[in-house]
């Protein structure tokens, strides 16, 4: 295989991988969204977990912070860590996370 072809194939694979990871999760307001929206938006959260989130929210009121989601059966630290930047508690991303950290862990000033 020629070097030019190999480079082209590698570039295509890398571009596809980055595109798929960018589409993997979508920011979602877990205090307003229905179960179908939550399941579609967050990685590793299927319909059963999304329904559990909505059920918990209805029983206990809106989530005050993202960490509170670990009280929902089936939602653990790994799920939160993977989706943390896409879990919103309000209408704005910065206010929702309750954090001064960006999606990539950098402290905002």
Backbone as CSV, one residue per row, in Angstrom:
resi,resn,N_x,N_y,N_z,CA_x,CA_y,CA_z,C_x,C_y,C_z
1,UNK,0.846,-1.159,0.000,0.000,0.000,0.000,0.902,1.235,0.000
2,UNK,0.536,2.218,-0.814,1.373,3.412,-0.892,1.238,4.257,0.371
3,UNK,2.257,5.037,0.624,2.259,5.904,1.807,1.121,6.927,1.731
4,UNK,0.851,7.457,0.547,-0.209,8.452,0.369,-1.578,7.836,0.683
5,UNK,-1.819,6.621,0.204,-3.078,5.943,0.477,-3.215,5.643,1.959
6,UNK,-2.141,5.176,2.581,-2.157,4.885,4.012,-2.481,6.141,4.815
7,UNK,-1.869,7.247,4.455,-2.123,8.517,5.139,-3.577,8.948,4.953
8,UNK,-4.111,8.788,3.767,-5.508,9.157,3.493,-6.475,8.307,4.300
9,UNK,-6.210,7.011,4.368,-7.072,6.119,5.138,-7.006,6.463,6.621
10,UNK,-5.818,6.709,7.125,-5.656,7.079,8.529,-6.394,8.376,8.840
11,UNK,-6.300,9.359,7.958,-7.005,10.631,8.154,-8.518,10.424,8.168
12,UNK,-9.017,9.576,7.305,-10.449,9.278,7.265,-10.906,8.608,8.554
13,UNK,-10.135,7.654,9.021,-10.477,6.957,10.259,-10.467,7.918,11.440
14,UNK,-9.455,8.749,11.544,-9.364,9.708,12.651,-10.520,10.701,12.602
15,UNK,-10.833,11.201,11.422,-11.934,12.149,11.279,-13.256,11.539,11.685
16,UNK,-13.482,10.309,11.296,-14.709,9.610,11.664,-14.770,9.397,13.170
17,UNK,-13.682,9.000,13.772,-13.657,8.775,15.223,-13.969,10.056,15.985
18,UNK,-13.377,11.166,15.571,-13.645,12.433,16.245,-15.086,12.870,16.036
19,UNK,-15.642,12.661,14.871,-17.027,13.025,14.597,-17.982,12.228,15.459
20,UNK,-17.740,10.928,15.579,-18.610,10.085,16.382,-18.548,10.447,17.858
21,UNK,-17.359,10.740,18.364,-17.260,11.096,19.777,-17.912,12.436,20.053
22,UNK,-17.881,13.345,19.107,-18.522,14.643,19.289,-20.037,14.508,19.314
23,UNK,-20.564,13.501,18.631,-22.003,13.303,18.574,-22.504,12.397,19.690
24,UNK,-21.626,11.843,20.462,-21.995,10.827,21.432,-22.969,11.334,22.485
25,UNK,-22.753,12.481,23.039,-23.634,13.001,24.074,-24.047,14.417,23.718
26,UNK,-25.233,14.785,24.170,-25.791,16.100,23.910,-26.189,16.695,25.251
27,UNK,-25.886,17.950,25.503,-26.318,18.537,26.775,-27.821,18.404,26.979
28,UNK,-28.203,18.009,28.185,-29.620,17.804,28.490,-29.906,18.290,29.912
29,UNK,-30.998,18.998,30.065,-31.441,19.478,31.371,-32.207,18.342,32.036
30,UNK,-31.573,17.686,33.003,-32.192,16.531,33.637,-33.334,16.913,34.578
31,UNK,-33.489,18.204,34.856,-34.597,18.648,35.688,-35.845,18.962,34.881
32,UNK,-35.741,18.914,33.562,-36.897,19.201,32.709,-37.162,18.131,31.653
33,UNK,-36.127,17.438,31.221,-36.261,16.506,30.104,-37.053,15.254,30.477
34,UNK,-37.738,14.697,29.477,-38.417,13.427,29.684,-37.406,12.283,29.533
35,UNK,-37.846,11.082,29.864,-36.940,9.935,29.857,-36.363,9.666,28.469
36,UNK,-37.163,9.790,27.439,-36.671,9.517,26.079,-35.556,10.481,25.698
37,UNK,-35.697,11.743,26.079,-34.686,12.747,25.772,-33.396,12.471,26.533
38,UNK,-33.519,12.116,27.797,-32.341,11.808,28.615,-31.612,10.593,28.051
39,UNK,-32.367,9.548,27.712,-31.755,8.324,27.174,-31.024,8.592,25.863
40,UNK,-31.597,9.437,25.044,-30.989,9.752,23.752,-29.741,10.622,23.915
41,UNK,-29.751,11.496,24.918,-28.696,12.500,25.064,-27.440,11.991,25.767
42,UNK,-27.586,11.082,26.709,-26.441,10.695,27.543,-25.933,9.302,27.216
43,UNK,-24.618,9.168,27.131,-23.979,7.883,26.870,-24.120,6.966,28.075
44,UNK,-24.447,5.719,27.831,-24.544,4.738,28.903,-25.823,4.835,29.705
45,UNK,-26.736,5.691,29.265,-28.022,5.844,29.945,-29.112,5.431,28.960
46,UNK,-29.645,4.234,29.176,-30.728,3.744,28.340,-32.062,4.186,28.901
47,UNK,-33.116,3.657,28.322,-34.461,4.065,28.737,-34.750,3.729,30.204
48,UNK,-34.318,2.569,30.680,-34.599,2.194,32.077,-33.938,3.164,33.058
49,UNK,-32.675,3.505,32.823,-31.987,4.454,33.708,-32.595,5.846,33.584
50,UNK,-32.951,6.240,32.381,-33.560,7.553,32.176,-34.905,7.634,32.896
51,UNK,-35.687,6.563,32.840,-36.965,6.538,33.558,-36.740,6.609,35.064
52,UNK,-35.682,5.967,35.543,-35.355,6.031,36.968,-34.975,7.457,37.371
53,UNK,-34.277,8.174,36.498,-33.921,9.576,36.766,-35.174,10.418,36.889
54,UNK,-36.103,10.259,35.946,-37.345,11.032,35.971,-38.176,10.674,37.201
55,UNK,-38.245,9.392,37.537,-39.005,8.942,38.716,-38.423,9.547,39.997
56,UNK,-37.096,9.522,40.115,-36.436,10.101,41.285,-36.730,11.602,41.368
57,UNK,-36.628,12.274,40.231,-36.878,13.726,40.188,-38.303,14.049,40.623
58,UNK,-39.259,13.252,40.180,-40.664,13.488,40.560,-40.885,13.244,42.044
59,UNK,-40.191,12.257,42.605,-40.359,11.925,44.020,-39.619,12.876,44.954
60,UNK,-38.454,13.409,44.505,-37.581,14.181,45.394,-37.379,15.635,44.970
61,UNK,-37.972,16.034,43.874,-37.773,17.396,43.392,-36.562,17.482,42.475
62,UNK,-36.311,18.666,41.954,-35.209,18.839,41.001,-33.855,18.516,41.627
63,UNK,-32.959,18.037,40.777,-31.592,17.765,41.224,-30.904,19.089,41.521
64,UNK,-30.226,19.160,42.649,-29.526,20.379,43.051,-28.098,20.410,42.541
65,UNK,-27.526,19.221,42.318,-26.176,19.110,41.755,-26.067,17.795,41.001
66,UNK,-25.084,17.710,40.146,-24.911,16.536,39.299,-24.619,15.286,40.136
67,UNK,-23.872,15.427,41.201,-23.515,14.278,42.046,-24.748,13.600,42.643
68,UNK,-25.821,14.344,42.803,-27.057,13.782,43.350,-27.614,12.654,42.469
69,UNK,-27.233,12.646,41.213,-27.694,11.586,40.307,-27.249,10.195,40.762
70,UNK,-26.187,10.107,41.561,-25.726,8.798,42.023,-26.729,8.157,42.983
71,UNK,-27.707,8.917,43.446,-28.762,8.364,44.292,-29.786,7.583,43.470
72,UNK,-29.717,7.727,42.153,-30.622,7.016,41.255,-30.027,5.645,40.959
73,UNK,-30.828,4.607,41.136,-30.352,3.251,40.881,-29.853,3.126,39.442
74,UNK,-28.633,2.603,39.316,-28.048,2.387,37.997,-27.159,3.509,37.505
75,UNK,-27.127,4.626,38.233,-26.271,5.747,37.843,-25.114,5.803,38.838
76,UNK,-23.929,5.535,38.354,-22.764,5.524,39.221,-21.751,6.572,38.820
77,UNK,-20.653,6.626,39.540,-19.612,7.620,39.270,-19.072,7.571,37.839
78,UNK,-18.951,6.384,37.266,-18.416,6.284,35.900,-19.365,6.927,34.890
79,UNK,-20.660,6.697,35.056,-21.651,7.313,34.157,-21.609,8.824,34.295
80,UNK,-21.503,9.309,35.521,-21.421,10.759,35.744,-20.159,11.340,35.132
81,UNK,-19.047,10.680,35.358,-17.778,11.185,34.836,-17.808,11.253,33.315
82,UNK,-18.390,10.248,32.697,-18.438,10.195,31.237,-19.341,11.284,30.650
83,UNK,-20.393,11.655,31.378,-21.388,12.596,30.864,-21.413,13.940,31.583
84,UNK,-20.517,14.156,32.528,-20.598,15.322,33.414,-20.804,16.640,32.675
85,UNK,-20.091,16.859,31.612,-20.211,18.118,30.878,-21.503,18.265,30.107
86,UNK,-22.271,17.195,29.989,-23.513,17.232,29.226,-24.754,17.141,30.102
87,UNK,-24.587,17.082,31.406,-25.718,17.027,32.324,-25.980,18.438,32.837
88,UNK,-27.117,18.970,32.460,-27.493,20.319,32.867,-28.570,20.257,33.939
89,UNK,-28.551,21.218,34.844,-29.565,21.323,35.891,-30.494,22.502,35.649
90,UNK,-30.102,23.374,34.766,-30.883,24.554,34.417,-30.727,24.845,32.946
91,UNK,-31.087,26.065,32.561,-31.052,26.409,31.153,-29.680,26.802,30.641
92,UNK,-28.766,27.196,31.533,-27.429,27.552,31.061,-26.429,26.519,31.552
93,UNK,-25.447,26.213,30.713,-24.463,25.179,31.039,-23.627,25.541,32.265
94,UNK,-23.137,26.769,32.344,-22.256,27.171,33.443,-22.974,27.106,34.785
95,UNK,-24.212,27.578,34.827,-24.960,27.574,36.074,-25.369,26.153,36.462
96,UNK,-25.605,25.318,35.476,-26.119,23.986,35.730,-25.100,23.078,36.401
97,UNK,-23.865,23.186,36.025,-22.881,22.266,36.576,-22.523,22.605,38.011
98,UNK,-22.759,23.852,38.398,-22.417,24.248,39.745,-20.930,24.158,39.983
99,UNK,-20.167,24.264,38.931,-18.733,24.051,39.005,-18.013,25.166,38.275
100,UNK,-16.775,25.401,38.678,-15.947,26.358,37.962,-15.054,25.628,36.975
101,UNK,-15.340,24.372,36.730,-14.519,23.578,35.826,-15.202,23.457,34.475
102,UNK,-14.409,23.486,33.451,-14.931,23.287,32.107,-15.121,21.799,31.863
103,UNK,-15.612,21.475,30.713,-15.838,20.097,30.323,-14.551,19.277,30.368
104,UNK,-13.423,19.930,30.166,-12.166,19.212,30.100,-11.393,19.279,31.421
105,UNK,-12.020,19.799,32.493,-11.390,19.802,33.789,-10.538,21.031,34.080
106,UNK,-10.489,21.979,33.154,-9.709,23.189,33.389,-10.520,24.138,34.254
107,UNK,-9.878,24.781,35.199,-10.570,25.725,36.060,-10.791,27.022,35.296
108,UNK,-12.050,27.486,35.345,-12.372,28.767,34.712,-12.189,29.884,35.727
109,UNK,-11.701,31.004,35.281,-11.502,32.140,36.180,-12.441,33.248,35.860
